Amino acid sequence: PWEPENDVVVLFNPWCEEDSVYMEKTSDLSEYVLNESGRIFYGTEEQIAERAWNYGQFEPGVLEACLFILDRRGMPHSARGDPVMVARVVSAMVRKTGEKTGILGKFGDFGENFGKIWEFWGGLWGKI
């Protein structure tokens, strides 16, 4: 019988040569997949800014949040094997506003982020 704790989720595998997201160089895997912190860039074409950012990709609940975004958009499971389409859907849902948005800020008590715009948070995990 199906039980949630027995779910298996197949992700893109940059270590597998047969996967379209395969990365041959160990340095690329360290930089683009395993690195938990880095820099983000934001702004406009004329005025770009950067800052340190905690990606939080290994935090509990991140996988579930990502799957929720894909489900919320109605992306069929059969289309989730295409990394370009997944990236486009996630990007659209993160930027979208309104009733069917992908993520909403978690500002119940405001806490340390009260009055700060997202660029100054230092990371997004725990706030979505």
C-alpha positions as CSV (number, residue, x, y, z in Angstrom):
1,P,0.0,0.0,0.0
2,W,1.0,3.6,-0.7
3,E,2.5,5.5,2.3
4,P,3.9,9.0,2.0
5,E,7.2,8.1,3.8
6,N,7.9,5.6,1.1
7,D,7.7,8.1,-1.8
8,V,10.5,7.9,-4.3
9,V,11.3,11.1,-6.3
10,V,13.6,10.9,-9.3
11,L,15.5,14.1,-9.7
12,F,17.7,15.3,-12.5
13,N,21.0,13.6,-12.0
14,P,24.1,15.6,-12.9
15,W,26.3,12.7,-11.9
16,C,24.7,10.4,-14.6
17,E,26.2,10.5,-18.1
18,E,22.9,9.6,-19.6
19,D,21.1,12.5,-18.0
20,S,20.7,15.7,-19.9
21,V,21.9,17.7,-16.9
22,Y,25.2,15.7,-16.6
23,M,28.2,17.6,-15.5
24,E,31.6,16.1,-16.3
25,K,33.7,18.3,-14.1
26,T,33.7,17.7,-10.3
27,S,34.4,21.5,-9.9
28,D,31.1,22.2,-11.7
29,L,29.2,19.8,-9.5
30,S,30.7,21.5,-6.4
31,E,29.9,25.0,-7.7
32,Y,26.4,24.5,-9.2
33,V,24.9,21.6,-7.3
34,L,26.5,21.1,-3.9
35,N,27.3,24.6,-2.9
36,E,24.8,25.7,-0.3
37,S,25.7,29.4,-0.4
38,G,26.8,31.8,-3.1
39,R,25.8,35.1,-4.8
40,I,22.6,36.2,-6.4
41,F,22.2,39.0,-8.9
42,Y,19.2,41.2,-9.1
43,G,18.1,44.5,-10.5
44,T,17.6,45.8,-14.0
45,E,19.6,45.7,-17.2
46,E,21.1,49.1,-16.4
47,Q,21.6,48.6,-12.7
48,I,22.6,45.1,-11.5
49,A,23.4,44.4,-7.9
50,E,24.7,41.2,-6.1
51,R,24.7,39.8,-2.6
52,A,25.5,36.7,-0.6
53,W,22.6,34.1,-0.5
54,N,21.9,30.9,1.4
55,Y,20.3,28.6,-1.2
56,G,18.9,26.2,1.4
57,Q,18.5,23.4,-1.2
58,F,19.1,20.6,1.3
59,E,16.9,21.9,4.1
60,P,13.9,19.8,5.1
61,G,10.8,20.5,3.1
62,V,12.6,22.1,0.1
63,L,11.8,19.1,-2.2
64,E,8.2,19.2,-1.1
65,A,8.0,22.9,-1.8
66,C,9.4,22.4,-5.3
67,L,7.0,19.6,-6.1
68,F,4.1,21.8,-4.7
69,I,5.1,24.6,-7.2
70,L,5.0,22.1,-10.1
71,D,1.7,20.7,-8.9
72,R,0.2,24.1,-8.3
73,R,1.0,25.0,-11.9
74,G,-0.6,21.8,-13.1
75,M,2.6,20.6,-14.8
76,P,2.0,17.0,-15.8
77,H,4.4,14.4,-14.4
78,S,5.2,13.3,-17.9
79,A,6.7,16.8,-18.7
80,R,8.8,16.9,-15.5
81,G,11.7,15.1,-17.2
82,D,12.5,18.1,-19.2
83,P,14.9,20.4,-17.2
84,V,14.2,23.4,-19.4
85,M,10.4,23.1,-19.0
86,V,10.8,22.6,-15.2
87,A,13.0,25.7,-15.0
88,R,10.5,27.8,-17.0
89,V,7.5,26.7,-14.8
90,V,9.3,27.3,-11.5
91,S,10.5,30.7,-12.7
92,A,7.0,31.7,-13.8
93,M,5.5,30.5,-10.6
94,V,8.0,32.3,-8.4
95,R,7.5,35.6,-10.2
96,K,3.8,35.3,-10.5
97,T,1.5,37.3,-8.3
98,G,-2.2,36.8,-7.4
99,E,-4.4,34.0,-6.2
100,K,-2.6,31.2,-8.1
101,T,0.9,32.2,-7.1
102,G,3.5,29.6,-6.5
103,I,5.0,30.9,-3.3
104,L,4.0,33.5,-0.8
105,G,6.1,35.0,1.9
106,K,5.7,33.6,5.4
107,F,5.3,36.8,7.4
108,G,3.0,35.8,10.2
109,D,5.0,37.4,13.0
110,F,7.3,39.3,10.6
111,G,10.3,38.7,13.0
112,E,13.7,39.7,11.8
113,N,12.6,40.4,8.2
114,F,9.9,43.0,9.1
115,G,10.2,46.0,6.8
116,K,13.0,44.4,4.7
117,I,12.6,43.6,1.0
118,W,13.6,40.1,-0.1
119,E,16.9,41.1,-1.5
120,F,18.2,41.8,2.0
121,W,17.1,38.5,3.6
122,G,20.2,36.5,2.8
123,G,18.2,33.5,1.9
124,L,14.6,32.4,1.1
125,W,14.3,29.1,3.0
126,G,12.1,29.4,6.1
127,K,10.3,32.4,4.6
128,I,8.2,30.5,2.0
